[in-house]
Amino acid sequence: MSKKISPVGKITHIYSKIGVAIVKFSKPVAVGQLVRFKGNSTDFVQSIESIQYDHKQIKKATKGQEVGIKVNEKIHEGDKIFLEA
């Protein structure tokens, strides 16, 4: 029996030229954590390498905060983010 995994964030905007996604997190997420990006045509896992808030590097995004994170692959607005175990 598998338990339902709920997303910790959602992509609200994309800057594809620089490979940055704007994400609204519903739970705290820190640099170094492994996350899965999932959507209709998106499904990949990566470690969060950097988080920026108001153009400044931060170590952790808090609940409800909208931040920029660097992504390694193509993503889409509305894609969800899940924490990987």
PANU-543803 format. One record per atom (N, C-alpha, C, O): chain; atom name; x, y, z. Coordinates in pm, 1 decimal, padded with zeros to 6 digits. Example, Ala and Ser with C-alpha at 12.3 -4.5 7.8 and 13.67 -1.06 7.14 Angstrom:
# residues 2
   c    a          X          Y          Z
   A    N    01319.0   -00569.0    00780.0
   A   CA    01230.0   -00450.0    00780.0
   A    C    01320.0   -00330.0    00780.0
   A    O    01423.6   -00331.9    00846.5
   A    N    01285.0   -00225.0    00708.0
   A   CA    01367.0   -00106.0    00714.0
   A    C    01290.0    00003.0    00787.0
   A    O    01340.9    00113.8    00803.9
This chain:
# residues 85
   c    a          X          Y          Z
   A    N    00084.2   -00119.5    00000.0
   A   CA    00000.0    00000.0    00000.0
   A    C    00088.1    00124.9    00000.0
   A    O    00169.5    00143.2    00090.5
   A    N    00072.5    00209.9   -00099.6
   A   CA    00154.6    00330.6   -00105.7
   A    C    00076.4    00448.8   -00050.6
   A    O   -00043.8    00462.2   -00073.7
   A    N    00146.3    00533.5    00022.0
   A   CA    00077.3    00649.8    00077.4
   A    C    00080.1    00763.8   -00023.1
   A    O    00170.8    00773.1   -00105.8
   A    N   -00019.5    00849.6   -00015.1
   A   CA   -00030.5    00963.4   -00106.5
   A    C    00075.2    01066.2   -00068.5
   A    O    00083.9    01108.9    00046.6
   A    N    00154.5    01104.6   -00166.2
   A   CA    00257.1    01205.1   -00142.3
   A    C    00204.4    01338.8   -00192.8
   A    O    00162.8    01350.9   -00308.0
   A    N    00206.7    01438.3   -00105.7
   A   CA    00154.8    01568.4   -00147.6
   A    C    00269.5    01659.9   -00190.6
   A    O    00380.3    01650.7   -00137.8
   A    N    00242.0    01747.6   -00286.2
   A   CA    00347.0    01837.2   -00335.5
   A    C    00389.2    01938.5   -00228.5
   A    O    00310.7    01973.4   -00140.3
   A    N    00513.7    01984.8   -00237.6
   A   CA    00563.5    02087.0   -00145.7
   A    C    00572.8    02222.9   -00214.7
   A    O    00603.3    02323.9   -00151.2
   A    N    00546.1    02224.2   -00345.8
   A   CA    00554.0    02350.4   -00417.5
   A    C    00497.0    02339.5   -00557.5
   A    O    00471.5    02230.6   -00608.8
   A    N    00477.7    02457.5   -00618.3
   A   CA    00420.9    02464.3   -00753.2
   A    C    00494.5    02571.8   -00832.4
   A    O    00524.7    02679.1   -00780.2
   A    N    00523.0    02541.5   -00959.9
   A   CA    00589.8    02637.6   -01048.2
   A    C    00488.0    02745.1   -01087.4
   A    O    00382.4    02714.5   -01142.9
   A    N    00520.9    02871.8   -01057.7
   A   CA    00429.4    02980.1   -01093.1
   A    C    00478.6    03060.0   -01213.6
   A    O    00399.7    03126.3   -01280.9
   A    N    00610.1    03053.4   -01241.0
   A   CA    00665.5    03126.2   -01355.7
   A    C    00798.4    03062.5   -01394.5
   A    O    00864.1    02999.0   -01312.0
   A    N    00837.5    03079.8   -01520.0
   A   CA    00962.2    03020.8   -01567.9
   A    C    01042.7    03125.9   -01644.2
   A    O    00989.0    03202.3   -01724.4
   A    N    01172.9    03127.3   -01616.6
   A   CA    01266.8    03205.6   -01696.4
   A    C    01353.5    03102.6   -01769.0
   A    O    01461.7    03067.6   -01721.8
   A    N    01305.7    03054.3   -01883.5
   A   CA    01370.5    02942.0   -01950.7
   A    C    01510.5    02974.8   -02001.3
   A    O    01596.6    02886.8   -02003.5
   A    N    01535.4    03099.2   -02042.0
   A   CA    01667.8    03135.2   -02094.2
   A    C    01777.2    03117.5   -01988.8
   A    O    01889.5    03079.7   -02022.1
   A    N    01745.3    03144.3   -01862.9
   A   CA    01846.6    03132.8   -01756.6
   A    C    01824.1    03008.4   -01670.6
   A    O    01897.2    02986.4   -01574.0
   A    N    01723.8    02926.6   -01704.3
   A   CA    01700.5    02801.5   -01633.3
   A    C    01655.9    02819.7   -01489.6
   A    O    01701.1    02748.8   -01399.8
   A    N    01566.5    02915.8   -01468.7
   A   CA    01517.7    02943.3   -01333.2
   A    C    01366.3    02929.2   -01329.0
   A    O    01294.9    02974.3   -01418.6
   A    N    01319.6    02865.6   -01222.8
   A   CA    01175.8    02852.1   -01200.1
   A    C    01137.7    02932.6   -01077.3
   A    O    01208.3    02930.8   -00976.5
   A    N    01025.6    03003.5   -01085.9
   A   CA    00970.4    03070.0   -00968.1
   A    C    00872.8    02971.1   -00906.0
   A    O    00780.4    02923.2   -00971.6
   A    N    00894.8    02941.7   -00779.2
   A   CA    00819.0    02838.0   -00710.0
   A    C    00755.5    02894.2   -00585.2
   A    O    00818.7    02966.6   -00508.3
   A    N    00628.3    02859.7   -00566.0
   A   CA    00562.3    02892.5   -00439.9
   A    C    00560.3    02763.5   -00358.3
   A    O    00497.9    02664.7   -00397.2
   A    N    00630.1    02766.3   -00243.8
   A   CA    00640.2    02647.7   -00159.1
   A    C    00531.7    02646.3   -00052.3
   A    O    00498.3    02749.7    00005.5
   A    N    00476.8    02526.5   -00026.7
   A   CA    00375.8    02510.3    00078.1
   A    C    00437.9    02450.1    00204.5
   A    O    00372.3    02438.1    00308.0
   A    N    00566.6    02412.2    00193.6
   A   CA    00642.6    02359.7    00308.3
   A    C    00784.6    02413.0    00296.5
   A    O    00828.7    02444.9    00186.1
   A    N    00857.6    02423.5    00407.5
   A   CA    00996.6    02469.4    00397.9
   A    C    01082.5    02372.4    00317.2
   A    O    01071.8    02250.8    00332.8
   A    N    01167.2    02427.3    00231.5
   A   CA    01257.5    02346.6    00149.7
   A    C    01394.0    02415.7    00151.4
   A    O    01402.6    02537.9    00139.4
   A    N    01500.7    02336.3    00166.4
   A   CA    01634.9    02393.0    00180.5
   A    C    01725.7    02352.6    00065.0
   A    O    01701.2    02253.9   -00004.3
   A    N    01831.4    02431.8    00046.1
   A   CA    01935.3    02399.7   -00051.2
   A    C    01993.2    02263.5   -00014.2
   A    O    02016.8    02235.7    00103.4
   A    N    02016.2    02178.6   -00114.6
   A   CA    02071.8    02046.8   -00091.0
   A    C    01967.9    01936.0   -00088.0
   A    O    02001.9    01818.4   -00100.1
   A    N    01838.9    01973.7   -00071.8
   A   CA    01734.8    01870.7   -00068.8
   A    C    01708.1    01817.9   -00209.1
   A    O    01720.2    01890.0   -00308.2
   A    N    01671.5    01690.0   -00214.9
   A   CA    01640.0    01624.8   -00341.0
   A    C    01489.9    01638.7   -00366.6
   A    O    01408.5    01603.6   -00281.1
   A    N    01453.8    01689.7   -00483.6
   A   CA    01312.9    01709.9   -00517.0
   A    C    01282.1    01650.2   -00653.5
   A    O    01370.9    01633.3   -00737.1
   A    N    01154.7    01618.6   -00674.7
   A   CA    01106.6    01568.8   -00803.3
   A    C    01013.0    01673.3   -00863.1
   A    O    00919.3    01718.9   -00797.6
   A    N    01039.1    01710.7   -00988.1
   A   CA    00951.1    01800.2   -01063.3
   A    C    00858.7    01711.8   -01144.9
   A    O    00904.9    01625.4   -01219.4
   A    N    00728.1    01732.9   -01131.5
   A   CA    00633.1    01645.4   -01200.4
   A    C    00519.1    01726.9   -01260.0
   A    O    00461.5    01813.9   -01194.8
   A    N    00488.1    01696.2   -01386.5
   A   CA    00377.6    01760.4   -01456.4
   A    C    00332.7    01670.4   -01570.2
   A    O    00372.0    01553.8   -01576.1
   A    N    00250.8    01723.0   -01660.7
   A   CA    00200.4    01643.2   -01772.7
   A    C    00312.4    01584.7   -01857.7
   A    O    00305.2    01468.9   -01898.8
   A    N    00416.5    01664.6   -01884.4
   A   CA    00528.1    01614.7   -01965.7
   A    C    00661.7    01633.3   -01893.2
   A    O    00767.8    01633.8   -01955.8
   A    N    00655.3    01648.3   -01762.4
   A   CA    00774.9    01670.3   -01680.5
   A    C    00783.4    01562.1   -01574.7
   A    O    00683.6    01531.0   -01509.8
   A    N    00901.1    01504.6   -01556.6
   A   CA    00923.2    01410.6   -01447.0
   A    C    01072.6    01387.5   -01432.5
   A    O    01129.8    01303.0   -01501.4
   A    N    01135.9    01462.6   -01342.9
   A   CA    01278.6    01443.3   -01318.0
   A    C    01311.2    01481.5   -01174.5
   A    O    01237.8    01555.2   -01108.7
   A    N    01423.7    01428.7   -01128.4
   A   CA    01468.8    01452.7   -00991.3
   A    C    01598.7    01531.6   -00996.9
   A    O    01685.0    01504.7   -01080.5
   A    N    01612.0    01628.6   -00907.9
   A   CA    01738.0    01701.0   -00895.8
   A    C    01752.2    01754.5   -00754.0
   A    O    01654.7    01766.8   -00679.8
   A    N    01874.8    01785.4   -00719.1
   A   CA    01904.0    01847.4   -00589.9
   A    C    01887.2    01998.4   -00607.4
   A    O    01922.2    02052.9   -00712.0
   A    N    01834.5    02065.2   -00506.6
   A   CA    01821.6    02211.3   -00513.6
   A    C    01959.6    02271.0   -00489.3
   A    O    02016.3    02257.9   -00380.8
   A    N    02012.7    02336.9   -00592.1
   A   CA    02148.3    02390.6   -00585.3
   A    C    02150.4    02533.7   -00533.4
   A    O    02244.8    02574.1   -00465.4
   A    N    02047.0    02610.1   -00565.3
   A   CA    02042.2    02747.9   -00515.1
   A    C    01897.7    02794.8   -00505.6
   A    O    01812.3    02758.3   -00586.3
   A    N    01873.8    02876.4   -00404.7
   A   CA    01742.4    02938.9   -00385.4
   A    C    01767.0    03088.8   -00373.4
   A    O    01854.7    03133.1   -00299.3
   A    N    01688.4    03165.5   -00447.0
   A   CA    01700.4    03311.0   -00436.8
   A    C    01566.2    03371.2   -00400.0
   A    O    01461.3    03330.8   -00450.3
   A    N    01572.4    03469.3   -00310.6
   A   CA    01454.0    03546.1   -00272.6
   A    C    01491.3    03692.7   -00284.3
   A    O    01587.6    03738.0   -00222.4
   A    N    01415.9    03766.2   -00363.1
   A   CA    01444.4    03908.8   -00383.7
   A    C    01588.3    03928.8   -00434.0
   A    O    01657.9    04020.1   -00389.4
   A    N    01631.7    03843.5   -00526.3
   A   CA    01764.0    03847.5   -00590.3
   A    C    01879.3    03824.0   -00494.3
   A    O    01993.4    03857.6   -00525.9
   A    N    01851.6    03766.8   -00376.8
   A   CA    01956.8    03734.5   -00280.8
   A    C    01954.0    03584.6   -00252.9
   A    O    01847.1    03524.5   -00242.8
   A    N    02073.2    03524.5   -00240.5
   A   CA    02082.3    03382.2   -00209.0
   A    C    02031.1    03356.8   -00067.2
   A    O    02066.6    03428.6    00026.2
   A    N    01947.5    03254.1   -00052.2
   A   CA    01904.4    03211.7    00081.0
   A    C    01926.2    03060.9    00091.4
   A    O    01936.5    02992.5   -00010.4
   A    N    01933.1    03009.6    00213.0
   A   CA    01959.1    02867.0    00233.1
   A    C    01830.8    02785.4    00240.5
   A    O    01831.8    02664.5    00217.2
   A    N    01718.8    02852.9    00273.5
   A   CA    01593.8    02780.1    00293.8
   A    C    01474.7    02866.9    00254.5
   A    O    01468.7    02985.1    00288.1
   A    N    01379.8    02806.4    00182.8
   A   CA    01254.6    02875.0    00149.2
   A    C    01151.6    02835.6    00254.4
   A    O    01140.0    02718.2    00289.5
   A    N    01077.1    02933.5    00304.5
   A   CA    00976.9    02904.3    00406.0
   A    C    00840.6    02881.4    00343.1
   A    O    00819.9    02910.8    00225.4
   A    N    00748.6    02829.2    00421.0
   A   CA    00612.8    02801.5    00373.6
   A    C    00548.8    02930.8    00321.7
   A    O    00552.6    03034.2    00388.4
   A    N    00490.2    02923.3    00202.1
   A   CA    00421.5    03039.1    00145.2
   A    C    00512.5    03135.8    00070.4
   A    O    00464.4    03228.5    00005.1
   A    N    00643.4    03114.9    00079.5
   A   CA    00738.9    03204.2    00013.6
   A    C    00750.4    03169.5   -00134.8
   A    O    00749.2    03052.6   -00173.1
   A    N    00761.6    03272.9   -00216.7
   A   CA    00780.8    03252.3   -00360.2
   A    C    00926.2    03284.0   -00391.8
   A    O    00972.2    03396.3   -00371.0
   A    N    00998.7    03183.6   -00442.5
   A   CA    01143.1    03197.3   -00462.7
   A    C    01183.2    03150.3   -00601.9
   A    O    01105.7    03084.9   -00671.7
   A    N    01304.9    03184.4   -00640.7
   A   CA    01361.3    03136.6   -00766.0
   A    C    01456.6    03022.7   -00737.1
   A    O    01540.1    03032.3   -00647.2
   A    N    01444.4    02914.4   -00813.3
   A   CA    01540.4    02804.9   -00800.8
   A    C    01592.8    02768.1   -00938.9
   A    O    01521.0    02775.7   -01038.7
   A    N    01718.7    02728.3   -00942.3
   A   CA    01783.1    02686.9   -01066.6
   A    C    01735.8    02545.5   -01100.5
   A    O    01734.8    02457.8   -01014.1
   A    N    01696.6    02523.4   -01226.7
   A   CA    01653.1    02389.8   -01268.5
   A    C    01741.1    02340.4   -01382.5
   A    O    01789.4    02419.1   -01464.0
   A    N    01761.4    02208.5   -01387.1
   A   CA    01851.4    02148.6   -01485.5
   A    C    01781.2    02104.4   -01613.0
   A    O    01846.8    02079.6   -01714.2
   A    N    01649.1    02094.2   -01609.5
   A   CA    01575.0    02046.4   -01726.8
   A    C    01457.0    02137.9   -01754.9
   A    O    01425.6    02227.8   -01676.9
   A    N    01392.3    02112.8   -01868.2
   A   CA    01276.0    02193.7   -01908.9
   A    C    01157.3    02165.1   -01817.2
   A    O    01125.0    02049.6   -01789.4
   A    N    01094.3    02270.3   -01771.6
   A   CA    00976.7    02257.5   -01684.9
   A    C    00865.5    02347.2   -01738.8
   A    O    00886.4    02423.6   -01833.1
   A    N    00749.2    02337.4   -01679.2
   A   CA    00633.3    02413.7   -01725.6
   A    C    00560.9    02476.8   -01607.1
   A    O    00563.0    02424.0   -01495.9
   A    N    00496.7    02591.1   -01633.0
   A   CA    00415.1    02653.0   -01528.9
   A    C    00307.9    02553.9   -01486.9
   A    O    00248.6    02485.6   -01570.3
   A    N    00283.9    02546.9   -01357.0
   A   CA    00183.5    02454.4   -01305.2
   A    C    00240.6    02320.5   -01262.7
   A    O    00173.5    02244.8   -01192.6
   A    N    00365.9    02288.9   -01304.4
   A   CA    00429.2    02165.1   -01258.2
   A    C    00440.4    02169.9   -01106.4
   A    O    00452.1    02277.1   -01047.0
   A    N    00436.6    02053.3   -01045.0
   A   CA    00444.2    02045.2   -00899.7
   A    C    00581.0    01990.5   -00857.0
   A    O    00650.2    01923.8   -00933.9
   A    N    00617.1    02020.6   -00733.1
   A   CA    00743.8    01975.0   -00676.9
   A    C    00715.4    01888.9   -00555.8
   A    O    00634.8    01924.2   -00469.7
   A    N    00783.1    01774.8   -00550.7
   A   CA    00768.9    01680.5   -00439.7
   A    C    00905.1    01656.4   -00377.0
   A    O    01006.2    01657.9   -00447.3
   A    N    00910.1    01634.1   -00245.7
   A   CA    01035.8    01597.0   -00181.2
   A    C    01062.1    01449.6   -00209.3
   A    O    00970.8    01367.3   -00203.2
   A    N    01185.2    01417.3   -00239.4
   A   CA    01226.2    01277.9   -00260.6
   A    C    01277.8    01223.0   -00129.1
   A    O    01345.3    01292.8   -00053.4
   A    N    01245.7    01097.7   -00102.8
   A   CA    01289.2    01035.0    00023.0
   A    C    01438.0    01003.7    00017.6
   A    O    01493.4    00950.7    00113.9
